[in-house]
Amino acid sequence: MYEDQLRKKGIFLPKPPEPLGTYLQAVRSGNILFVSGMLPKKNGKISLKGKLGRELNQQEGYEAARLCVINGLSAVKAELGNLERISRVLKVVGYVASEEGFFCQPQVVNGASDLLVDIFGNDGKHARVAVGVAELPENVPVEIELVLEIKNTEEIDAFASFSLNPPFQEAQILSFIKKNEETRKNDELNAELKSIKATLKKAVDECDRREDAHHSRFSRRHV
């Protein structure tokens, strides 16, 4: 469980931060969840201010990016109900307020990427943008936005129902997984059978064509 992974690291998701303008913290379109740019807040307050390469060093920027992701995940939980609905992390966009001559934006945004991989494993590996900018809101050093893929509606409803019967949670999960595996196997088998039928039909049609051609030539010889 992803939230267990966070707790093992001593991380507890805070209350999602309030938007600074007229926008939503997260918007879902189909099975894609877009998370607005998050700032490095702790206990509802900006924890670090300034530019990388001037007031702050690379390690402090790294920690700021990490905080941004924690706030982002709190917004995800508020939108989806829990982190188990995340299928994978698709993309991270990191903005780094940089003093002239500071070129370590990728290393700073690693604070976000490393945490996501620690939590989600291979599903946390993502495409990424890390850019230096002149200024960020509230004079923060880093802002991070996320793009996530979420599980389909059937999987979401099934996982949500598990909490209704905690003693049987493990059995329910295993049954759900088995059912989905069987469905996928049946789909694969049906696709394979369909392909075989199409191949056989082509073979039968070719035999019929050759037989018709043979009869035609035989008929012409005996006219």
VOPAGU-2260 file (C-alpha; in pm, 1 decimal, decimal comma):
REM VOPAGU-2260
SITE   aa  ch    i         X         Y         Z
SITE  MET   A    0       0,0       0,0       0,0
SITE  TYR   A    1     139,3     337,0    -102,3
SITE  GLU   A    2      40,3     522,6     212,6
SITE  ASP   A    3     213,7     251,1     416,1
SITE  GLN   A    4     527,1     325,6     216,4
SITE  LEU   A    5     495,4     690,0     314,4
SITE  ARG   A    6     442,1     609,5     681,4
SITE  LYS   A    7     750,5     387,3     683,3
SITE  LYS   A    8     945,8     693,6     573,7
SITE  GLY   A    9     788,4     901,0     849,4
SITE  ILE   A   10     574,7    1094,1     601,5
SITE  PHE   A   11     211,6    1171,5     679,6
SITE  LEU   A   12       4,9    1347,8     418,1
SITE  PRO   A   13    -108,7    1692,7     533,1
SITE  LYS   A   14    -434,9    1866,8     458,7
SITE  PRO   A   15    -421,9    1968,7      89,9
SITE  PRO   A   16    -307,2    2328,6      45,2
SITE  GLU   A   17    -556,9    2593,8     -56,6
SITE  PRO   A   18    -525,8    2719,8    -416,7
SITE  LEU   A   19    -362,3    3060,9    -453,4
SITE  GLY   A   20    -595,8    3160,5    -736,0
SITE  THR   A   21    -901,0    3064,9    -940,1
SITE  TYR   A   22    -815,5    2703,8   -1018,0
SITE  LEU   A   23    -853,9    2349,3    -886,3
SITE  GLN   A   24    -577,2    2154,9    -715,3
SITE  ALA   A   25    -652,6    1848,6    -930,5
SITE  VAL   A   26    -860,3    1780,2   -1241,2
SITE  ARG   A   27    -949,4    1437,9   -1376,7
SITE  SER   A   28   -1008,4    1365,5   -1745,7
SITE  GLY   A   29   -1081,9    1000,3   -1816,4
SITE  ASN   A   30    -810,9     800,1   -1644,6
SITE  ILE   A   31    -564,7    1092,0   -1634,1
SITE  LEU   A   32    -529,1    1315,3   -1326,9
SITE  PHE   A   33    -363,3    1655,5   -1364,3
SITE  VAL   A   34    -227,6    1798,5   -1038,3
SITE  SER   A   35    -168,3    2173,0   -1021,3
SITE  GLY   A   36     171,3    2315,5    -934,9
SITE  MET   A   37     251,3    2253,0    -567,8
SITE  LEU   A   38     469,9    2465,0    -340,9
SITE  PRO   A   39     703,0    2349,9     -59,5
SITE  LYS   A   40     461,3    2394,5     231,3
SITE  LYS   A   41     488,0    2236,8     573,6
SITE  ASN   A   42     205,2    2262,5     826,2
SITE  GLY   A   43      31,0    2494,4     582,2
SITE  LYS   A   44     318,6    2741,2     562,0
SITE  ILE   A   45     597,7    2797,7     309,4
SITE  SER   A   46     901,9    2618,8     449,6
SITE  LEU   A   47    1170,7    2760,3     221,6
SITE  LYS   A   48    1205,3    3088,0      33,2
SITE  GLY   A   49    1461,6    3227,5    -205,8
SITE  LYS   A   50    1649,1    3131,1    -518,0
SITE  LEU   A   51    1876,2    2837,9    -583,7
SITE  GLY   A   52    2233,2    2953,8    -617,3
SITE  ARG   A   53    2172,1    3259,8    -400,5
SITE  GLU   A   54    1980,8    3212,2     -71,5
SITE  LEU   A   55    1951,2    2834,6    -106,3
SITE  ASN   A   56    2182,9    2550,0    -204,0
SITE  GLN   A   57    2114,1    2241,7    -415,8
SITE  GLN   A   58    2029,8    2013,9    -120,6
SITE  GLU   A   59    1776,2    2263,2      14,2
SITE  GLY   A   60    1618,7    2277,4    -330,5
SITE  TYR   A   61    1604,7    1897,2    -334,7
SITE  GLU   A   62    1416,3    1896,4      -2,6
SITE  ALA   A   63    1180,6    2166,1    -131,4
SITE  ALA   A   64    1093,5    1953,6    -436,7
SITE  ARG   A   65    1026,5    1660,3    -206,5
SITE  LEU   A   66     785,9    1871,8       0,3
SITE  CYS   A   67     606,3    1979,2    -316,6
SITE  VAL   A   68     535,5    1615,0    -402,3
SITE  ILE   A   69     402,9    1544,3     -52,5
SITE  ASN   A   70     158,4    1833,1     -92,1
SITE  GLY   A   71      72,3    1709,2    -439,6
SITE  LEU   A   72     -10,1    1363,1    -308,1
SITE  SER   A   73    -232,9    1516,8     -41,4
SITE  ALA   A   74    -429,4    1685,1    -322,9
SITE  VAL   A   75    -446,6    1349,4    -505,4
SITE  LYS   A   76    -583,5    1177,3    -195,6
SITE  ALA   A   77    -844,0    1452,0    -153,3
SITE  GLU   A   78    -952,9    1402,0    -514,7
SITE  LEU   A   79    -947,3    1020,4    -533,1
SITE  GLY   A   80   -1002,5     912,6    -172,2
SITE  ASN   A   81    -676,3     717,3    -146,7
SITE  LEU   A   82    -345,3     671,2    -326,2
SITE  GLU   A   83    -421,6     310,6    -424,0
SITE  ARG   A   84    -618,1     445,7    -717,9
SITE  ILE   A   85    -295,4     565,3    -879,5
SITE  SER   A   86    -192,3     336,8   -1163,9
SITE  ARG   A   87     134,3     514,4   -1244,1
SITE  VAL   A   88     310,4     850,2   -1252,0
SITE  LEU   A   89     323,3     974,3   -1610,6
SITE  LYS   A   90     500,8    1307,6   -1589,5
SITE  VAL   A   91     663,0    1554,0   -1348,6
SITE  VAL   A   92     717,7    1919,9   -1433,3
SITE  GLY   A   93     956,0    2106,7   -1204,5
SITE  TYR   A   94    1015,9    2481,8   -1193,4
SITE  VAL   A   95    1324,8    2600,4   -1007,0
SITE  ALA   A   96    1373,5    2966,5    -913,5
SITE  SER   A   97    1737,0    3007,2   -1013,7
SITE  GLU   A   98    2003,8    3270,1    -971,4
SITE  GLU   A   99    2197,9    3347,5   -1287,3
SITE  GLY   A  100    2465,7    3083,3   -1330,3
SITE  PHE   A  101    2277,1    2806,5   -1143,5
SITE  PHE   A  102    2244,5    2505,2   -1373,8
SITE  CYS   A  103    2153,9    2216,9   -1139,5
SITE  GLN   A  104    1776,5    2220,6   -1193,7
SITE  PRO   A  105    1764,8    1845,6   -1275,4
SITE  GLN   A  106    1938,9    1759,3    -947,8
SITE  VAL   A  107    1692,6    1977,4    -754,4
SITE  VAL   A  108    1386,5    1819,9    -919,7
SITE  ASN   A  109    1532,1    1477,7    -834,1
SITE  GLY   A  110    1389,1    1547,5    -487,8
SITE  ALA   A  111    1044,4    1497,6    -641,5
SITE  SER   A  112    1138,5    1210,7    -873,1
SITE  ASP   A  113    1327,3    1010,4    -610,9
SITE  LEU   A  114    1037,1    1022,4    -366,2
SITE  LEU   A  115     785,6     912,1    -630,9
SITE  VAL   A  116    1002,3     614,5    -728,5
SITE  ASP   A  117    1053,3     525,0    -361,2
SITE  ILE   A  118     676,6     517,9    -309,5
SITE  PHE   A  119     546,5     371,2    -636,1
SITE  GLY   A  120     845,6     167,3    -755,3
SITE  ASN   A  121     855,0     116,4   -1132,4
SITE  ASP   A  122     512,1     279,4   -1159,2
SITE  GLY   A  123     669,6     594,1   -1017,1
SITE  LYS   A  124     916,3     629,5   -1305,5
SITE  HIS   A  125     806,3     911,9   -1530,1
SITE  ALA   A  126     874,8    1159,3   -1807,7
SITE  ARG   A  127    1002,5    1491,7   -1675,2
SITE  VAL   A  128    1074,4    1858,6   -1731,4
SITE  ALA   A  129    1309,9    2057,1   -1505,3
SITE  VAL   A  130    1350,0    2423,9   -1590,1
SITE  GLY   A  131    1499,9    2730,3   -1426,3
SITE  VAL   A  132    1278,2    3038,2   -1387,0
SITE  ALA   A  133    1331,0    3391,6   -1261,7
SITE  GLU   A  134    1055,9    3400,4    -997,0
SITE  LEU   A  135     793,2    3171,6    -842,4
SITE  PRO   A  136     480,6    3245,7    -632,4
SITE  GLU   A  137     541,1    3336,2    -265,9
SITE  ASN   A  138     915,1    3357,3    -342,6
SITE  VAL   A  139     941,9    2976,4    -321,0
SITE  PRO   A  140    1242,9    2799,5    -472,0
SITE  VAL   A  141    1054,2    2512,0    -638,1
SITE  GLU   A  142     711,5    2434,5    -781,6
SITE  ILE   A  143     613,6    2083,1    -894,7
SITE  GLU   A  144     317,7    1964,8   -1099,6
SITE  LEU   A  145     219,0    1603,3   -1163,1
SITE  VAL   A  146      35,5    1405,2   -1428,9
SITE  LEU   A  147     -91,3    1066,0   -1311,8
SITE  GLU   A  148    -270,7     770,1   -1463,8
SITE  ILE   A  149    -546,5     633,8   -1242,4
SITE  LYS   A  150    -717,5     297,0   -1232,1
SITE  ASN   A  151   -1037,6     248,4   -1428,9
SITE  THR   A  152   -1378,3     290,7   -1265,0
SITE  GLU   A  153   -1435,7     -81,5   -1209,6
SITE  GLU   A  154   -1105,4    -121,5   -1027,5
SITE  ILE   A  155   -1168,2     193,7    -821,4
SITE  ASP   A  156   -1514,7      79,3    -710,5
SITE  ALA   A  157   -1384,5    -266,9    -625,6
SITE  PHE   A  158   -1097,2    -138,9    -414,3
SITE  ALA   A  159   -1321,5     116,1    -243,8
SITE  SER   A  160   -1560,9    -163,8    -140,7
SITE  PHE   A  161   -1285,7    -357,7      35,5
SITE  SER   A  162   -1291,5    -116,1     329,7
SITE  LEU   A  163   -1649,7    -223,9     406,4
SITE  ASN   A  164   -1534,5    -566,2     525,1
SITE  PRO   A  165   -1188,0    -526,1     684,2
SITE  PRO   A  166   -1161,6    -889,3     813,9
SITE  PHE   A  167   -1198,2   -1016,2     457,6
SITE  GLN   A  168    -992,3    -745,2     290,2
SITE  GLU   A  169    -705,7    -972,4     184,1
SITE  ALA   A  170    -941,0   -1240,6      51,1
SITE  GLN   A  171   -1139,7    -977,0    -140,7
SITE  ILE   A  172    -827,3    -831,4    -297,0
SITE  LEU   A  173    -696,6   -1173,2    -401,7
SITE  SER   A  174   -1036,8   -1264,6    -545,6
SITE  PHE   A  175   -1052,5    -936,1    -736,8
SITE  ILE   A  176    -703,2    -984,7    -878,3
SITE  LYS   A  177    -782,4   -1345,1    -978,8
SITE  LYS   A  178   -1105,7   -1236,8   -1147,4
SITE  ASN   A  179    -926,0    -967,3   -1345,9
SITE  GLU   A  180    -649,1   -1208,7   -1444,5
SITE  GLU   A  181    -909,2   -1460,1   -1565,1
SITE  THR   A  182   -1086,8   -1186,0   -1760,3
SITE  ARG   A  183    -761,8   -1079,1   -1924,5
SITE  LYS   A  184    -675,2   -1441,9   -2003,3
SITE  ASN   A  185   -1020,4   -1496,2   -2156,2
SITE  ASP   A  186    -982,7   -1179,8   -2362,6
SITE  GLU   A  187    -641,1   -1295,9   -2483,8
SITE  LEU   A  188    -778,6   -1644,5   -2561,1
SITE  ASN   A  189   -1076,1   -1499,3   -2751,0
SITE  ALA   A  190    -842,5   -1277,3   -2952,2
SITE  GLU   A  191    -621,7   -1576,5   -3031,7
SITE  LEU   A  192    -922,0   -1789,2   -3134,7
SITE  LYS   A  193   -1047,1   -1505,1   -3352,2
SITE  SER   A  194    -709,6   -1488,1   -3523,4
SITE  ILE   A  195    -704,9   -1867,4   -3576,8
SITE  LYS   A  196   -1057,1   -1860,9   -3722,5
SITE  ALA   A  197    -957,9   -1581,2   -3960,4
SITE  THR   A  198    -650,5   -1779,0   -4071,0
SITE  LEU   A  199    -857,5   -2096,3   -4124,9
SITE  LYS   A  200   -1118,0   -1903,1   -4322,5
SITE  LYS   A  201    -845,5   -1766,1   -4549,1
SITE  ALA   A  202    -708,9   -2118,8   -4597,2
SITE  VAL   A  203   -1056,0   -2259,3   -4678,5
SITE  ASP   A  204   -1126,7   -1973,5   -4919,9
SITE  GLU   A  205    -794,0   -2038,1   -5094,0
SITE  CYS   A  206    -872,4   -2411,0   -5124,4
SITE  ASP   A  207   -1215,3   -2329,8   -5269,9
SITE  ARG   A  208   -1057,2   -2088,2   -5515,6
SITE  ARG   A  209    -802,1   -2347,5   -5631,1
SITE  GLU   A  210   -1070,3   -2615,5   -5658,0
SITE  ASP   A  211   -1289,9   -2386,8   -5867,7
SITE  ALA   A  212    -993,0   -2307,8   -6092,7
SITE  HIS   A  213    -914,0   -2679,3   -6130,5
SITE  HIS   A  214   -1275,7   -2764,7   -6222,7
SITE  SER   A  215   -1277,7   -2476,9   -6471,2
SITE  ARG   A  216    -963,6   -2604,1   -6647,2
SITE  PHE   A  217   -1097,0   -2964,6   -6644,7
SITE  SER   A  218   -1426,3   -2853,0   -6797,3
SITE  ARG   A  219   -1253,1   -2664,3   -7078,7
SITE  ARG   A  220   -1047,2   -2974,0   -7170,9
SITE  HIS   A  221   -1360,7   -3187,9   -7215,7
SITE  VAL   A  222   -1574,0   -2946,1   -7411,4
